[in-house]
Amino acid sequence: MKILHFLFFCFLSDVAVLVKGKHNILSAVERLNGTLNCSLYLSGSRKFFSEEKCERAEDILIKTDGSTAQSGRYSINYKDGSPGRGIVSATFTHMIKSDSGMYRCGLGRPSVPDSNYDFEVRVSNDLDRNIGFYRTQTEGENITLGCSNNTYGHRKIFCKNQCKNEGEILIDTTNDKAESSRYSIEYRPVSTFGLYVTITQLTKSDTGE
């Protein structure tokens, strides 16, 4: 089984990850900062960020009723998404190898959350990257990601790398939904992120920004 490192940007977006049935794996470089956006069902209520599954009091890194909170090298920021949804952004600063492990962010009581999102962090100094978190996927899988921090307009673009060359543009459309080979883009006006892209049957050549 081959592992791919997949760093995703869309219209200068932050890395955004959708909730899936299995946990997501995020790779990171030592000494850098990384932020993950946890898209959660429900909105408001208490926010928390913890190691593992919050089964012990010492696992809870942050618990707050406010919109922002910080504890040591960890911080969270909350904002409302579409109706009935919220986004908890969890940030690690100056990451170290011991940060590697399982984490959970969520809403409600940590022991019995109303909505939660689990993910795994892998920190290494062997990665040739100058940015924080990036998605780690397996060849042959499909991936769908939401594009955060976008200003939506009539034209939608999905491209690889810096979008400077014609060959880097995968999709350029004025429709709300378009597909080209293994790539597709879709605008969902009442969803959390609005704009989503999908790559099916990931290959090693998909590695990149």
C-alpha positions, 0 to 999 in steps of 0.5 A: 500500500502506497501512501500519498501526501496531498496538500490542497489549496483552492482559491487561496484556501486553508486546508479544509477537511470534511467529516468522514466515517474513518479518521483522517491522517494529517502529516506535519513538519516539526517546528511549523504551525498547523491548523485544521478546520473541523466541520461539525454538525450542530452549532454553538454549545461548548467547544473542546479539543482533546487527545485521543477520545477524551476518556480521561480528564488529562486528555482534554487540551481545551474546553470553552464556552467562548469562540476562542481559547488557548492552552500552551501551544494549542488553540481553537477558534469557533465560527458558525457555518451553514444553518445547523453546523459549526467549524472548530479550527484547531491550531498547533504551534511549533509542532514537535514529534510528541504531538503525533497521535490521535485527536478529537475536536467537537461540540458539547460534553467531551465525554458524550459529545453532541458532534465530534471529529477524530483525526491523526497527526503525524509529525516528522522532520523528514518531510520536505515541506514549508507549510503546516498540516497536509492531507495524507491519502492512500493510492486508489482512494477518493477524496472530497475537500471543501474550500474555505475562505472563498468569495464565491462568484460565477467562475469556479476553478480547480487547479494544481500548483500555482495555476500559472500554466494552462496545463495546471488548470484541471477545471475552469467552469461557470456551472455549479457542477463540472467534471473532467476525467478524475476531477470534479468541482461542485458549488453547494450554496447551503453547505458548510464550505460552499465549494467542493472538489473531488479526485477519484482513484488517487494516483502518485501523480496527484501528490502536490498543491 
